[in-house]
Amino acid sequence: MENVFDVVIIGGGPVGLRVALSLGRAKLRVLVLEAKSRVGYPNHCSGLVPIEFINIGEVKDNLILNYIKGSAVYSFKENSFLFKRDIPYAAVIDRTNFDIYTEKLAKSASAKIIYNAYVKEIKKEGKNTLVRLNSGDEYFARVLVVATGAANAIQSKIGVELKSETIYTVQVDGEVSLEDYEVAYIYMNNRIATDWFAWIIPTKDGFVRIGLGTSKGENILKKLDELFSEWSLLKHARIVSKPVVWSIPIGIPKRIVFDNILFVGDSARQVKPFSGGGLLTGFIGADDLSKAVLKAFNGPDESFYKALSSYESNVKEKLYKEFGRELFLRDIYKTLSDESKDKILRSINKDKVVDVLLKFGMMDKPSITGLKLLKEMPLMLFLYLKDKLSV
């Protein structure tokens, strides 16, 4: 039957397309339902990815806009700490064209993609799951994959809830004069970027991505205006795009597998709680999900659901254990006042901090680096406990 598929994926973002690509290459019958009319627009990402993502994500050279070798962290008083090494630790990619490229790969693997596909109903029918669209079209899936990002609409349709903290983000493209375009710039000002931070990510030829995150969703465009007014690096910046707003879900869900329905990527909260990065972790989740699905289809029918559930246990070990440590570091960051963060930046022993960063990296497992830095900076722990008690 034309409307019966081995796997139906709701969401045509990079993580959903990664699943479609992997399972399509394995000769499963795959359908992707994408709510938008095209993938990649608008760009909901800074595009900053760990260097290892280049190989994992099959990123072509022409999609790499810049390499990042360090970071400059600014307090609200603009005291700063700069770290830079000789080789890149991250890359800035063209997210829109990366999504389009991944879409082409998925199509080349025979995955079918339907656009403007709004899901109206999801219900179990025997061994399959029925997905009914607003258009009235119906599709049946032996396995249903939810890859809809931070949106929670699908959760309510299947009667589950994956709780999380939400970070609201806004970003524009701009042109800024900087001393170093191989460094990512971070600005800590809790009044503007509440419980998060602001950023300048150099892309190429003097252009940058400028954005902020906040736990408070109201007046976010006003906060962006305040960022440009208060961060001296942006005083003479030129904005060249409209602002794009999106959200980042932070947390560790209790479950991401519900019989034959599997969540992945941001939908499964596979996002680094300390940085908000989700491409590498989402692809790790996508690849583990694909392995579990193939194991289910290639095994005996009676072990089908057990094979699918192996995805959840594998991801808990690979991702969520690290996320738990990052949530502790996030609590430290959220608890410290702007004054305490400024004091820490002014008192940093640069040699010791640089040594830790060189040994343990910055993006792949920030909890290891963060805990090592905590050991080298007792003032941070002291101020954290002090601010914690004063809350």
C-alpha positions in Angstrom: 0.0 0.0 0.0 1.3 3.5 -0.9 0.4 5.0 2.5 2.1 2.3 4.6 5.7 2.8 5.7 8.2 1.1 7.8 9.1 4.4 9.5 7.3 7.8 9.5 9.3 10.7 10.8 7.5 13.9 11.9 9.9 16.8 11.4 12.2 17.5 8.5 15.0 19.2 10.4 18.6 17.9 10.3 18.0 15.3 13.0 14.9 13.9 11.4 16.5 13.9 8.0 19.6 12.1 9.5 17.3 9.3 10.6 15.6 9.2 7.2 19.0 9.1 5.5 20.3 6.2 7.7 17.1 4.1 7.4 16.7 4.9 3.7 20.2 3.7 3.1 19.3 0.5 4.9 16.4 0.0 2.4 13.5 0.7 4.8 10.5 2.5 3.5 10.7 5.9 5.0 8.4 9.0 5.0 9.2 12.4 6.4 6.4 14.8 7.2 7.6 18.4 7.3 5.2 21.2 8.4 7.1 23.9 6.5 7.1 24.4 2.7 10.9 23.9 2.6 13.7 22.9 5.0 16.4 25.2 6.3 14.4 28.4 6.6 14.6 30.3 8.8 17.9 29.4 10.4 17.2 28.5 14.0 20.8 28.0 15.1 24.1 29.8 15.7 25.8 27.2 13.5 28.6 26.7 15.9 29.4 23.0 16.1 32.2 20.9 17.7 34.9 20.1 15.3 34.1 16.3 15.4 30.7 17.1 14.0 32.3 17.8 10.6 32.9 14.1 10.0 29.9 12.8 11.8 27.5 15.1 10.0 29.2 14.5 6.6 29.7 18.3 6.3 31.2 19.4 3.0 33.9 22.0 2.9 31.7 24.5 1.1 29.3 24.5 4.1 32.0 25.5 6.5 32.0 29.3 7.0 34.7 29.7 9.6 36.8 27.9 12.2 36.8 28.9 15.8 40.0 28.5 17.9 39.0 30.2 21.1 36.5 32.2 23.2 36.4 35.6 24.7 34.1 35.8 27.8 32.8 39.2 28.9 31.1 40.1 32.2 28.4 42.7 32.4 31.1 45.2 33.3 33.1 44.0 30.3 36.0 42.6 32.2 37.0 39.6 30.0 39.0 36.4 29.6 40.4 35.3 26.3 41.4 31.8 25.4 42.7 30.7 22.0 44.7 27.8 20.8 46.5 27.0 17.6 44.0 24.5 16.1 40.2 24.9 15.9 37.9 23.4 18.5 34.7 24.3 16.6 33.4 25.3 13.2 30.7 27.6 12.0 28.5 26.0 9.4 26.0 27.3 6.9 23.0 25.8 8.7 20.4 26.6 6.0 22.4 24.9 3.2 23.5 22.1 5.5 19.8 21.3 6.1 19.2 21.4 2.4 22.2 19.2 1.7 21.0 16.6 4.3 17.6 16.7 2.7 19.2 15.8 -0.7 21.1 13.0 0.9 17.8 11.6 2.4 16.0 11.9 -0.9 18.9 10.1 -2.6 18.4 7.3 -0.1 14.8 7.0 -1.3 13.2 8.7 1.7 9.9 10.3 0.7 9.3 13.9 2.0 5.9 15.6 2.2 5.9 19.4 2.9 3.2 21.5 4.4 2.2 18.4 6.4 0.3 19.3 9.6 -0.4 16.4 11.8 -4.0 16.3 13.1 -4.2 13.0 14.8 -2.0 10.1 15.9 -3.5 6.8 17.1 -2.5 3.1 17.4 -4.1 0.7 14.9 -2.9 -2.8 15.6 0.9 -3.1 15.2 0.9 0.2 13.2 0.4 3.8 14.1 -1.9 6.0 12.1 -0.9 9.6 11.3 -3.7 11.7 9.9 -2.9 15.1 8.5 -5.1 18.2 8.4 -5.4 17.6 4.6 -7.2 14.3 5.4 -4.3 12.2 4.1 -3.5 9.2 6.2 -0.2 7.3 6.7 0.5 4.1 8.6 3.9 3.5 10.3 5.3 0.5 12.0 7.7 2.9 13.8 6.9 6.6 14.3 9.8 9.0 15.0 9.1 12.4 16.5 11.8 15.0 15.5 9.8 18.2 15.8 12.4 20.2 17.8 11.2 22.1 20.9 7.5 22.1 19.8 5.3 20.1 22.1 2.2 19.7 20.0 2.9 16.1 19.0 3.3 15.1 22.7 -0.3 16.1 23.5 -1.5 14.1 20.4 0.0 10.9 21.8 -0.7 11.7 25.5 2.8 12.0 26.8 4.7 14.9 28.4 8.5 15.5 28.2 9.1 18.2 30.7 11.9 20.7 30.3 13.1 24.2 31.0 12.8 26.5 28.0 15.4 29.0 26.8 14.0 31.6 24.4 16.6 32.8 21.9 16.8 35.5 19.3 19.5 36.0 16.6 20.3 38.3 13.7 23.1 38.4 11.2 25.3 41.4 11.3 28.5 43.1 10.4 30.9 44.0 13.2 34.5 45.1 13.5 36.3 42.7 15.7 40.0 42.2 16.7 39.8 38.5 16.0 37.4 36.6 13.8 38.7 33.2 15.0 37.1 33.7 18.4 33.6 33.3 19.7 32.5 36.1 21.9 30.3 35.5 25.0 28.6 38.2 27.1 27.1 37.5 30.6 24.4 40.0 31.6 21.6 38.4 33.6 19.3 41.4 33.1 19.4 41.0 29.3 20.2 37.3 28.9 18.6 35.9 32.0 20.0 32.5 33.1 21.9 32.3 29.8 24.3 34.4 27.7 24.6 36.5 24.6 27.0 35.7 21.7 28.8 37.0 18.6 29.8 34.2 16.3 32.0 35.3 13.4 31.0 33.6 10.1 33.1 35.1 7.2 34.2 38.4 5.6 33.5 40.4 8.7 29.9 39.1 9.1 28.7 37.6 12.4 25.7 36.0 14.1 24.5 38.0 17.1 22.1 36.5 19.6 21.0 35.9 23.1 19.1 33.4 25.2 16.9 34.0 28.2 14.6 32.0 30.4 12.1 34.8 30.1 10.2 34.7 26.9 8.6 38.2 27.0 10.1 41.3 25.3 12.9 39.3 23.7 13.3 41.7 20.8 13.6 44.5 23.3 16.3 42.6 25.1 18.1 42.3 21.7 18.0 46.1 21.4 19.4 46.4 24.9 22.2 44.0 24.0 23.2 46.3 21.1 23.1 49.3 23.4 25.1 47.9 26.3 27.7 45.5 24.9 30.5 47.8 23.6 31.5 45.3 20.8 28.1 45.9 19.2 27.9 49.7 19.5 28.8 50.2 15.8 27.4 46.9 14.5 25.2 46.8 11.3 22.3 44.4 11.3 21.7 42.8 7.9 18.8 40.4 8.6 15.5 40.2 10.4 15.6 38.7 13.8 14.8 35.0 14.2 13.3 33.7 17.4 13.2 30.0 18.6 13.4 28.0 21.8 15.8 25.5 23.3 14.5 22.7 25.6 16.8 21.9 28.5 16.3 18.8 30.7 16.5 15.1 31.0 13.3 13.2 30.1 12.2 10.1 32.0 11.3 8.3 28.7 11.8 8.9 25.0 10.4 5.5 23.8 6.7 4.7 23.9 6.2 1.3 22.3 6.8 2.1 18.6 6.9 5.9 19.0 10.5 7.3 19.5 11.6 10.9 20.2 14.9 12.2 19.0 16.9 15.5 18.9 15.4 18.5 20.6 12.1 16.6 20.9 14.0 14.2 23.2 15.8 17.1 25.0 19.1 15.9 23.4 20.5 19.4 23.9 23.6 20.3 25.9 22.2 22.0 29.1 25.2 24.3 29.5 25.6 25.5 25.9 22.4 24.7 24.1 24.2 22.9 21.4 22.1 20.2 19.8 23.4 19.2 16.4 26.1 16.8 17.5 24.0 15.3 20.3 21.0 15.1 18.1 23.0 13.2 15.5 24.3 10.8 18.1 20.7 10.2 19.2 19.6 9.8 15.5 22.3 7.2 14.8 21.4 5.2 18.0 17.7 5.4 17.1 18.4 4.2 13.6 20.5 1.2 14.9 17.6 0.3 17.3 15.1 0.5 14.5 17.2 -1.7 12.2 17.7 -4.2 15.0 13.9 -4.3 15.5 13.2 -4.9 11.8 15.9 -7.5 11.4 15.0 -9.5 14.6 12.2 -11.8 15.5 8.8 -10.1 15.8 8.4 -10.9 19.5 11.5 -8.8 20.3 10.5 -5.8 18.2 9.6 -3.5 21.0 12.5 -4.6 23.1 14.9 -3.8 20.3 13.4 -0.3 20.0 13.8 0.3 23.7 17.5 -0.3 23.4 17.7 3.2 21.9 16.6 4.8 25.1 19.1 2.8 27.3 22.0 3.6 24.9 21.2 7.3 24.8 20.9 7.5 28.6 24.5 6.2 28.8 25.9 8.3 25.9 24.1 11.6 26.5 21.9 12.0 29.5 24.6 11.0 32.1 26.8 13.8 30.8 23.7 16.1 30.8 23.2 15.5 34.5 26.6 16.8 35.3 26.1 19.8 33.0 22.9 20.6 34.8 24.9 20.9 38.0 27.2 23.4 36.3 24.2 25.2 34.9 22.9 25.6 38.4 26.2 27.2 39.4 26.0 29.6 36.4 22.4 30.5 37.1 23.0 31.0 40.8 26.1 33.3 40.5 25.2 36.9 40.3 26.5 39.2 37.6 28.8 40.7 40.3 30.1 37.3 41.3 30.8 36.4 37.6 32.7 39.7 37.2 34.7 39.0 40.3 35.6 35.5 39.0 36.7 36.8 35.6 38.9 39.5 37.3 40.6 36.9 39.6 41.2 34.1 37.1 44.6 32.5 37.1 45.0 32.5 33.4 47.8 29.9 33.2 45.8 27.3 35.2 42.6 27.9 33.3 44.3 27.7 29.9 46.0 24.5 31.0 42.7 22.9 31.8 41.1 24.1 28.6 44.0 22.7 26.5 43.9 19.4 28.2 40.1 18.8 28.4 38.6 20.8 25.6 35.6 23.1 25.5 32.6 21.7 23.7 32.4 17.9 23.5 32.0 17.2 27.2 31.9 20.6 29.0 31.1 18.9 32.4 34.6 17.5 32.6 36.2 20.9 31.8 33.8 22.7 34.1 34.4 20.5 37.1 38.2 20.7 36.5 37.9 24.5 36.4 35.8 24.5 39.5 38.7 22.7 41.3 41.2 25.3 40.0 39.0 28.3 41.0 37.8 27.9 44.6 36.5 31.4 44.5 33.8 30.3 42.1 32.6 27.6 44.5 32.7 30.0 47.4 30.7 32.6 45.5 28.2 30.0 44.3 27.5 28.8 47.9 27.3 32.4 49.0 24.8 33.4 46.3 22.9 30.1 46.7 22.3 30.9 50.4 21.3 34.5 49.6 18.6 33.5 47.1 
